[in-house]
Amino acid sequence: MHRRILLTGPPGCGKTTVVGKVADILRNGASGFYTEEIRDAKKQRIGFRVVTLDGERGELADKVSVHGPRVGSYRVNVGSFERVALPSLEMEKGRIFIIDEIGKMECFSETFVRRVREIFQAGYPVLATIPLRGGGEFLEEIRRQRDVRTFIVTIENRGALPAQLAAMLLGATD
């Protein structure tokens, strides 16, 4: 049984879609957040927002801000991310945590990094997405955690993964 599941794969492979379907299956047994793209009228990606499983929303990053850490052409709004994401990661017995994603933008929040570390150390069941490669020392620490199983999301497996992962996570809470 694996209490901690990491999803990875290239951009656009369906990681967030899989996470959303797992969250739907788990319903009230999970807490956490996912990220979604913000697109303009021309369908160009202009930013990202963070959305909690209970519907709270906030800005994660955009291309027009002049303040905040830079990741490529985006500026990260650490304050907005923390106001929305951190309350969804409050530790409570019996919870399954959904964290989409543990990535470069999110890790600009030292409080987020600390909270994720605490969740992993406390042994909570976790479904998280991570970049396929790189990401620095903290992501390497997460990848090396005991009882972590990593799945690479592909077009071929993304349809079957939600039910499989939900069953694994539900088994982890018994």
C-alpha positions as CSV (number, residue, x, y, z in Angstrom):
1,M,0.0,0.0,0.0
2,H,1.3,3.4,-0.9
3,R,0.3,6.4,1.2
4,R,2.0,9.0,-1.0
5,I,1.5,9.1,-4.7
6,L,3.3,11.5,-7.1
7,L,2.1,12.1,-10.6
8,T,4.5,13.4,-13.1
9,G,4.7,13.8,-16.9
10,P,5.3,16.4,-19.6
11,P,3.1,19.5,-19.7
12,G,-0.3,18.9,-21.1
13,C,-0.3,15.1,-20.4
14,G,-3.4,15.3,-18.1
15,K,-1.9,15.4,-14.6
16,T,-4.4,18.0,-13.3
17,T,-7.3,16.2,-15.1
18,V,-6.4,13.0,-13.3
19,V,-6.1,14.9,-9.9
20,G,-9.6,16.4,-10.5
21,K,-11.2,13.1,-11.2
22,V,-9.6,11.5,-8.1
23,A,-10.8,14.5,-6.0
24,D,-14.4,13.9,-7.4
25,I,-14.2,10.2,-6.4
26,L,-12.9,11.0,-2.9
27,R,-15.5,13.8,-2.5
28,N,-15.4,15.0,1.2
29,G,-12.5,12.8,2.2
30,A,-9.9,15.0,0.6
31,S,-8.6,18.6,0.9
32,G,-6.1,20.6,-0.9
33,F,-5.9,22.4,-4.2
34,Y,-5.3,22.3,-7.9
35,T,-4.0,24.8,-10.4
36,E,-5.6,25.9,-13.6
37,E,-4.5,28.0,-16.5
38,I,-5.9,31.5,-17.1
39,R,-6.3,32.2,-20.8
40,D,-7.2,35.4,-22.6
41,A,-9.8,35.8,-25.4
42,K,-7.3,34.6,-28.0
43,K,-6.8,31.4,-25.9
44,Q,-3.2,32.5,-25.0
45,R,-2.1,31.4,-21.5
46,I,-1.6,34.6,-19.4
47,G,-1.4,33.1,-15.9
48,F,-2.3,30.5,-13.4
49,R,-4.8,30.4,-10.5
50,V,-5.0,28.1,-7.5
51,V,-8.4,26.5,-6.7
52,T,-9.1,24.7,-3.5
53,L,-11.3,21.5,-3.5
54,D,-13.9,23.6,-1.7
55,G,-13.9,26.3,-4.4
56,E,-11.8,29.1,-3.0
57,R,-9.8,30.8,-5.8
58,G,-6.7,33.0,-6.0
59,E,-4.0,34.1,-8.3
60,L,-0.8,32.1,-8.5
61,A,1.0,33.9,-11.3
62,D,0.5,36.1,-14.3
63,K,2.3,37.8,-17.1
64,V,1.3,41.4,-16.3
65,S,2.5,41.8,-12.7
66,V,5.7,43.6,-12.0
67,H,6.2,42.3,-8.5
68,G,7.0,38.8,-7.2
69,P,9.5,36.1,-8.1
70,R,9.8,35.4,-11.8
71,V,9.3,32.0,-13.4
72,G,9.8,32.4,-17.2
73,S,7.5,35.1,-18.3
74,Y,5.3,34.9,-15.2
75,R,5.4,36.7,-11.9
76,V,4.4,34.6,-8.9
77,N,1.9,36.1,-6.4
78,V,3.1,34.3,-3.3
79,G,0.7,36.2,-0.9
80,S,-2.4,35.2,-2.9
81,F,-1.2,31.6,-3.3
82,E,-0.6,31.3,0.5
83,R,-4.0,32.9,1.4
84,V,-5.9,30.4,-0.7
85,A,-3.7,27.2,-0.7
86,L,-2.4,27.0,2.9
87,P,-5.8,26.8,4.6
88,S,-6.7,23.8,2.4
89,L,-3.6,22.0,3.7
90,E,-4.5,22.1,7.4
91,M,-3.7,18.8,8.9
92,E,-6.7,16.9,10.2
93,K,-6.9,13.2,11.1
94,G,-8.3,11.1,8.3
95,R,-7.6,13.6,5.5
96,I,-6.2,12.8,2.1
97,F,-4.3,15.7,0.7
98,I,-4.4,16.7,-3.0
99,I,-1.6,19.0,-4.0
100,D,-1.5,20.1,-7.6
101,E,1.3,21.0,-7.8
102,I,4.6,21.0,-5.9
103,G,6.4,23.0,-8.5
104,K,8.8,26.0,-8.9
105,M,6.0,28.6,-8.5
106,E,4.5,27.1,-5.4
107,C,7.9,26.5,-3.8
108,F,8.6,30.3,-3.6
109,S,6.4,30.0,-0.5
110,E,8.6,28.9,2.3
111,T,5.4,28.3,4.4
112,F,4.0,26.0,1.7
113,V,7.3,24.0,1.6
114,R,7.2,23.7,5.3
115,R,3.6,22.6,5.3
116,V,4.1,20.0,2.6
117,R,7.2,18.6,4.5
118,E,5.0,18.3,7.7
119,I,2.3,16.5,5.8
120,F,4.7,14.0,4.4
121,Q,6.5,13.5,7.7
122,A,3.2,13.0,9.6
123,G,2.3,10.1,7.2
124,Y,-0.9,11.5,5.7
125,P,-2.1,10.0,2.4
126,V,-1.1,12.4,-0.4
127,L,-1.7,12.7,-4.1
128,A,0.6,15.3,-5.6
129,T,1.9,16.4,-9.0
130,I,5.5,17.3,-9.5
131,P,7.5,18.3,-12.6
132,L,8.9,15.5,-14.7
133,R,12.5,16.7,-14.1
134,G,14.4,19.0,-11.9
135,G,12.8,21.3,-9.4
136,G,15.5,21.6,-6.9
137,E,16.5,20.1,-3.5
138,F,13.0,20.1,-2.0
139,L,11.5,18.1,-4.9
140,E,14.3,15.6,-4.6
141,E,13.5,15.3,-1.0
142,I,9.9,14.6,-1.8
143,R,10.8,12.1,-4.5
144,R,13.0,10.2,-2.0
145,Q,10.4,9.9,0.7
146,R,9.7,6.4,1.9
147,D,6.5,4.8,0.7
148,V,6.2,7.1,-2.3
149,R,5.0,5.7,-5.6
150,T,5.5,7.8,-8.8
151,F,3.2,7.4,-11.8
152,I,4.1,9.0,-15.2
153,V,0.8,10.2,-16.7
154,T,0.4,9.4,-20.4
155,I,-2.4,9.6,-22.9
156,E,-2.7,5.8,-22.6
157,N,-3.0,5.5,-18.8
158,R,-4.7,8.7,-17.8
159,G,-8.2,7.3,-18.2
160,A,-7.6,4.4,-15.9
161,L,-5.5,6.2,-13.3
162,P,-8.2,8.1,-11.3
163,A,-10.0,4.9,-10.1
164,Q,-6.8,3.1,-9.4
165,L,-5.3,6.0,-7.4
166,A,-8.5,6.7,-5.5
167,A,-8.6,3.0,-4.4
168,M,-5.0,3.2,-3.3
169,L,-5.6,6.4,-1.3
170,L,-8.8,5.1,0.3
171,G,-7.0,1.9,1.3
172,A,-4.3,4.1,2.9
173,T,-6.8,5.7,5.3
174,D,-8.1,2.4,6.8
